[in-house]
Amino acid sequence: MSSRRILREHGLRPKKSFGQNFLEDPRLCAQIAELAVPEAERGQGTVVELGAGLGALTEPLLARAARVVAVERDRDLVPLLGERFAEVEHLTIVEADAARLDIDAIFDEAPPPWVLAGNLPYQITGRLVERATQLAPRLARAVFMVQREVADRLVAEPGHKDYGMLTVFTQAAFSVRRALRVSAGAFHPAPKVDSAVVVLESRRPPFTEDEAFRDLVKAAFGQRRKTLKNALKRLDGARVAASAAAAGVDLDARAETLSVETFAAWAAAYRGAT
């Protein structure tokens, strides 16, 4: 049954305040579920679905994972999920804001491998991707539907206009690829832009995203049109210069020219510089 019909039967409408755009394409949902739980892991692990909506993606996830935790903040939709999946024992429905949920606690009580999946609302996409990077050491992967412009930033390479702070922080934790391009017509209501499904495979080990790494990346991209020498003026100049020399970083370059690996090497030198 389509989301349009389900909402109409229950006297509900998509909520703009929640950024609700419900997936309508069963084939697409099956493809996303397969990306989240590949055939080699079928029947294993736990998927935490961020923003379950009406359960379009929840259903194929349940067919592949040993356990699914469906997170939904809209209290009007939670009972509909409960009704739809009333007989399913390996599903837990949680009414919560995904951006504030203690996902670590869920994983502590659930079988690995651990996966995040979901159609992310645009308003909190950045926060949820950031949360995923924090969880990366525990995750097998994250599979997210995001707006196309966000996907462009996540997969960007050095030197590209879309390459920025979000790119570096995400790629330090994950190997990122765009798996699917999705037209606006796959949703109800149709958004004004197209979307994409990105797969974030956790790095083993990830680059260290500590205070030194964050300070350098944030300062470098905070004034991205300036050279690194000028953009990093608020940091300790002697420490910046010494660590840049040790890592082979040209301070006359700009932030978008540095690879994630270079930022990691620079942060390691910065960490040890005095």
For each residue, the residues with C-beta under 8 A, 3 or more apart:
1: 5 6
2: 5 6 24 188
3: 6 7 22 23 24 53 54 56 188
4: 7 8 24 188
5: 1 2 8 9
6: 1 2 3 9 10 54 80
7: 3 4 10 12 13 14 22 54
8: 4 5 11 12
9: 5 6
10: 6 7 76 80
11: 8
12: 7 8 76 77
13: 7
14: 7 20 21 22 188 189
15: 18 20 74
16: 19 20
17:
18: 15 73 74 121
19: 16 121 122 123 124
20: 14 15 16 53 74 121
21: 14 119 187 188 189 190 191
22: 3 7 14 53 54 56 187 188
23: 3 28 29 53 56 57 119 145 186 187
24: 2 3 4 56 186 187 188
25: 28 29 186
26: 29 30 56 60
27: 30 31
28: 23 25 31 32 180 182 186
29: 23 25 26 32 33 56 57 59 60
30: 26 27 33 34 60
31: 27 28 34 35 180 197
32: 28 29 35 36 57 60 117 143 145 180 197
33: 29 30 36 37 57 60 61 63 64 117
34: 30 31 37 38 39 60 64
35: 31 32 38 143 179 180 197 199
36: 32 33 47 61 64 65 115 117 141 143
37: 33 34 41 42 44 45 47 61 64 65 115
38: 34 35 41 42
39: 34 42
40:
41: 37 38 44 45 64 113 140
42: 37 38 39 64
43: 64 65 66
44: 37 41 65 66 111 113
45: 37 41 65 66 67 111 112 113 114 115 140
46: 65 66 67 68 69 106 107 110 111 112 113 114 115
47: 36 37 61 65 67 68 69 115 116 117
48: 68 69 71 103 106 107 114 115 116 117
49: 52 57 58 61 68 69 70 71 117 118
50: 71 98 116 117 118 120 128
51: 71 72 73 98 118 119 120 121
52: 49 55 57 58 70 71 72 77 81 93 118
53: 3 20 22 23 56 57 72 77 119
54: 3 6 7 22 77 80 81 84
55: 52 58 59 70 80 81 84 85
56: 3 22 23 24 26 29 53 59
57: 23 29 32 33 49 52 53 60 61 117 118 119
58: 49 52 55 61 62 68 70 81 85 91
59: 29 55 56 62 63 85
60: 26 29 30 32 33 34 57 63 64
61: 33 36 37 47 49 57 58 64 65 68 117
62: 58 59 65 68 85 88 90 91
63: 33 59 60
64: 33 34 36 37 41 42 43 60 61
65: 36 37 43 44 45 46 47 61 62 68 90 115
66: 43 44 45 46 90 111
67: 45 46 47 90 91 92 110 111
68: 46 47 48 49 58 61 62 65 90 91 92
69: 46 47 48 49 91 92 94 106 110
70: 49 52 55 58 81 85 91 92 93 94
71: 48 49 50 51 52 94 96 98 101 118
72: 51 52 53 77 78 81 93 94 95 96
73: 18 51 95 96 97 98
74: 15 18 20 77 78
75: 78 95
76: 10 12 79 80
77: 12 52 53 54 72 74 80 81
78: 72 74 75 81 82 93 95
79: 76 82 83
80: 6 10 54 55 76 77 83 84
81: 52 54 55 58 70 72 77 78 84 85 93
82: 78 79 85 86 93
83: 79 80 86
84: 54 55 80 81
85: 55 58 59 62 70 81 82 88 91 93
86: 82 83
87:
88: 62 85 91
89:
90: 62 65 66 67 68
91: 58 62 67 68 69 70 85 88
92: 67 68 69 70
93: 52 70 72 78 81 82 85
94: 69 70 71 72 101 106
95: 72 73 75 78
96: 71 72 73 100 101
97: 73 100 101
98: 50 51 71 73 101 118 124 128
99: 124 127 128 131
100: 96 97
101: 71 94 96 97 98 106
102: 105 106
103: 48 106 107 116 131 135
104: 107 108 135 138
105: 102 108 109
106: 46 48 69 94 101 102 103 109 110
107: 46 48 103 104 110 112 114 135 138
108: 104 105
109: 105 106
110: 46 67 69 106 107 114
111: 44 45 46 66 67
112: 45 46 107 140
113: 41 44 45 46 140
114: 45 46 48 107 110 135 138 139 140
115: 36 37 45 46 47 48 65 139 140 141 142 143
116: 47 48 50 103 132 135 139 141 142 143 144
117: 32 33 36 47 48 49 50 57 61 142 143 144
118: 49 50 51 52 57 71 98 128 144 145
119: 21 23 51 53 57 144 145
120: 50 51 124 125 128 129 144 145 146
121: 18 19 20 51 124 125
122: 19 125 147 150
123: 19
124: 19 98 99 120 121 127 128
125: 120 121 122 128 129 144 146 147 150
126: 129 130 166
127: 99 124 130 131
128: 50 98 99 118 120 124 125 131 132 144
129: 120 125 126 132 133 144 146 150 154 166 170
130: 126 127 133 134 169
131: 99 103 127 128 134 135
132: 116 128 129 135 136 139 142 144 173 174 200
133: 129 130 136 169 170 172 173 174 209
134: 130 131
135: 103 104 107 114 116 131 132 138 139
136: 132 133 139 173 174 200 202 203 206
137: 202 205 206
138: 104 107 114 135
139: 114 115 116 132 135 136 142 200 202
140: 41 45 112 113 114 115 201 202
141: 36 115 116 174 199 200 201 202
142: 115 116 117 132 139 174 199 200
143: 32 35 36 115 116 117 179 197 198 199 200
144: 116 117 118 119 120 125 128 129 132 197 198 200
145: 23 32 118 119 120 182 195 196 197
146: 120 125 129 150 151 154 195 196 197 198
147: 122 125 150 151 191 193 194 195 196
148: 151 152 181 193 194 195 196
149: 152 153 162 193
150: 122 125 129 146 147 153 154 166
151: 146 147 148 154 155 178 195 196 198
152: 148 149 155 156 162
153: 149 150 156 162 163 164 166 167
154: 129 146 150 151 166 167 170 171 176 178 198 200
155: 151 152 167 176 177 178 198
156: 152 153 160 161 162 163 164 167
157: 160 163
158: 163 256 257 258 259
159: 163 256 257
160: 156 157 163 256
161: 156 256
162: 149 152 153 156 167
163: 153 156 157 158 159 160 167 168 256
164: 153 156 167 168 221 224 255 256
165: 168 169 217 218 221
166: 126 129 150 153 154 169 170
167: 153 154 155 156 162 163 164 170 171 260
168: 163 164 165 171 172 217 221 260 263
169: 130 133 165 166 172 173 209 214 217
170: 129 133 154 166 167 173 174 176 200
171: 154 167 168 174 175 176 260
172: 133 168 169 203 206 207 209 213 260 263 264
173: 132 133 136 169 170 200 202 203 206 207 209
174: 132 133 136 141 142 170 171 200 201 202 203 206
175: 171 200 201 202 203
176: 154 155 170 171 198 199 200 201
177: 155 198 199 201
178: 151 154 155 181 196 197 198
179: 35 143 196 197 198 199
180: 28 31 32 35 196 197
181: 148 178 194 195 196
182: 28 145 186 194 195 196 197
183: 186 194
184: 187 190 191 192 193 194 195
185: 190
186: 23 24 25 28 182 183 195
187: 21 22 23 24 184 190 191 195
188: 2 3 4 14 21 22 24
189: 14 21
190: 21 184 185 187
191: 21 147 184 187 195
192: 184
193: 147 148 149 184
194: 147 148 181 182 183 184
195: 145 146 147 148 151 181 182 184 186 187 191
196: 145 146 147 148 151 178 179 180 181 182
197: 31 32 35 143 144 145 146 178 179 180 182
198: 143 144 146 151 154 155 176 177 178 179
199: 35 141 142 143 176 177 179
200: 132 136 139 141 142 143 144 154 170 173 174 175 176
201: 140 141 174 175 176 177
202: 136 137 139 140 141 173 174 175 206
203: 136 172 173 174 175 206 207
204:
205: 137
206: 136 137 172 173 174 202 203 209
207: 172 173 203 213 260 261 263 264
208: 213 264 267 268
209: 133 169 172 173 206 213 214
210: 213 214 267 271
211: 214 215
212: 215 216 267 268 270 271
213: 172 207 208 209 210 216 217 263 264 267
214: 169 209 210 211 217 218
215: 211 212 218 219 235 270
216: 212 213 219 220 232 235 263 266 267 270
217: 165 168 169 213 214 220 221 255 263
218: 165 214 215 221 222
219: 215 216 222 231 232 234 235
220: 216 217 224 228 231 232 255 258 263
221: 164 165 168 217 218 224 231 255 256
222: 218 219 231
223: 226 230 231
224: 164 220 221 231 254 255 256
225: 254
226: 223 230 231 254
227: 230 231 251 252 253 254
228: 220 231 232 244 249 250 251 252 253 254 255 258
229: 232 233 251 252
230: 223 226 227 233
231: 219 220 221 222 223 224 226 227 228 254 255
232: 216 219 220 228 229 235 237 240 251
233: 229 230 237
234: 219
235: 215 216 219 232 239 240
236: 239 240
237: 232 233 240 241
238: 241 242
239: 235 236 242 243 270 273 274
240: 232 235 236 237 243 244 251 270
241: 237 238 244 245 251
242: 238 239 245 246 269 273
243: 239 240 246 247 249 266 269 270 272 273
244: 228 240 241 247 249 250 251 266 269
245: 241 242 248 249
246: 242 243 269 273
247: 243 244 262 265 266 268 269
248: 245 262 265
249: 228 243 244 245 253 258 262 266
250: 228 244 253
251: 227 228 229 232 240 241 244
252: 227 228 229
253: 227 228 249 250 257 258
254: 224 225 226 227 228 231 257
255: 164 217 220 221 224 228 231 258
256: 158 159 160 161 163 164 221 224
257: 158 159 253 254
258: 158 220 228 249 253 255 262 263 266
259: 158 262 263
260: 167 168 171 172 207 263 264
261: 207 264 265
262: 247 248 249 258 259 265 266
263: 168 172 207 213 216 217 220 258 259 260 266 267
264: 172 207 208 213 260 261 267 268
265: 247 248 261 262 268 269
266: 216 243 244 247 249 258 262 263 269 270
267: 208 210 212 213 216 263 264 270 271
268: 208 212 247 264 265 271 272
269: 242 243 244 246 247 265 266 272 273
270: 212 215 216 239 240 243 266 267 273
271: 210 212 267 268
272: 243 268 269
273: 239 242 243 246 269 270
274: 239
